[in-house]
């Protein structure tokens, strides 16, 4: 499991918490396929979402779901970088909002 969509929200929260505890000033880069479109929009990512949920307790997310996950963990998306090559790969760049000091985390 190397990308955040391989993890449930609860497990992702632990990952983000560990990053903040180790270095709250770190920039986090999330490499993803997608994002998955919202309801009633056909997309192959929705089939992956079903398989990942059943087999690995993992989830594909819409951009809104990613942003909510980031916000819940004190991060904000500061940039999105789309990669060339024809495959829908993109990188989300996150910064921690610096709530409190490292000792308080």
C-alpha positions as CSV (number, residue, x, y, z in Angstrom):
1,X,0.0,0.0,0.0
2,X,1.9,3.0,-1.3
3,X,-0.8,5.6,-2.1
4,X,-3.4,7.2,0.1
5,X,-6.3,5.6,-1.8
6,X,-5.0,2.2,-0.6
7,X,-6.1,3.2,3.0
8,X,-9.4,3.8,4.7
9,X,-10.2,7.2,6.1
10,X,-9.3,6.0,9.6
11,X,-6.0,4.5,8.5
12,X,-5.3,7.7,6.4
13,X,-5.8,9.8,9.5
14,X,-3.1,7.8,11.3
15,X,-0.7,8.3,8.4
16,X,-1.3,12.0,8.4
17,X,-1.0,12.2,12.1
18,X,2.4,10.4,12.0
19,X,3.7,12.8,9.3
20,X,2.7,15.8,11.4
21,X,4.3,14.4,14.5
22,X,7.5,13.7,12.7
23,X,7.7,17.0,10.8
24,X,4.7,19.5,10.8
25,X,6.6,21.7,8.3
26,X,7.0,18.9,5.7
27,X,5.3,19.3,2.4
28,X,3.3,16.2,1.6
29,X,2.9,15.0,-2.0
30,X,0.0,12.7,-2.8
31,X,0.3,10.8,-6.2
32,X,-3.1,9.6,-7.4
33,X,-5.1,8.3,-10.3
34,X,-8.1,10.3,-10.9
35,X,-9.8,11.8,-9.0
36,X,-13.0,9.9,-9.2
37,X,-16.0,11.9,-10.4
38,X,-19.1,12.5,-8.3
39,X,-22.4,10.6,-8.3
40,X,-24.1,9.6,-11.5
41,X,-21.0,10.1,-13.6
42,X,-19.8,6.9,-15.2
43,X,-16.0,6.3,-14.7
44,X,-13.8,3.3,-14.4
45,X,-12.5,4.4,-11.0
46,X,-15.9,3.5,-9.6
47,X,-15.3,-0.1,-10.4
48,X,-11.9,0.1,-8.7
49,X,-13.6,1.7,-5.7
50,X,-15.9,-1.3,-5.4
51,X,-13.0,-3.8,-5.7
52,X,-10.7,-1.9,-3.4
53,X,-13.4,-1.6,-0.7
54,X,-14.3,-5.3,-0.8
55,X,-10.7,-6.7,-1.1
56,X,-8.6,-4.2,0.8
57,X,-10.8,-1.9,2.9
58,X,-9.6,1.0,0.7
59,X,-11.3,3.7,-1.2
60,X,-11.2,5.8,-4.3
61,X,-12.2,9.4,-3.5
62,X,-13.6,12.4,-5.3
63,X,-11.6,15.6,-5.0
64,X,-14.1,16.9,-2.5
65,X,-13.6,13.7,-0.4
66,X,-9.8,14.2,-0.6
67,X,-10.1,17.8,0.4
68,X,-12.3,16.9,3.4
69,X,-9.8,14.2,4.4
70,X,-6.9,16.7,4.2
71,X,-8.9,19.4,6.1
72,X,-9.8,16.9,8.8
73,X,-6.1,16.3,9.4
74,X,-5.1,19.9,9.4
75,X,-3.8,20.0,5.9
76,X,-4.7,22.2,2.9
77,X,-4.1,21.5,-0.7
78,X,-1.8,24.2,-2.0
79,X,-1.2,23.0,-5.5
80,X,-2.2,20.3,-8.0
81,X,0.3,19.1,-10.6
82,X,-1.0,17.1,-13.6
83,X,1.5,14.7,-15.1
84,X,1.9,14.2,-18.8
85,X,1.7,10.8,-20.6
86,X,-2.0,10.4,-21.2
87,X,-2.8,8.6,-18.0
88,X,-4.8,10.5,-15.4
89,X,-2.0,10.8,-12.9
90,X,-1.8,13.9,-10.7
91,X,0.1,15.0,-7.6
92,X,-1.6,16.9,-4.8
93,X,0.7,19.1,-2.8
94,X,-0.3,19.6,0.9
95,X,0.9,21.8,3.7
96,X,0.0,21.5,7.4
97,X,-1.8,24.5,8.6
98,X,0.4,24.7,11.8
99,X,-2.2,24.3,14.5
100,X,-0.2,24.7,17.7
101,X,3.4,23.6,18.2
102,X,5.0,20.2,17.5
103,X,4.9,19.4,21.3
104,X,1.1,19.9,21.3
105,X,0.6,17.4,18.5
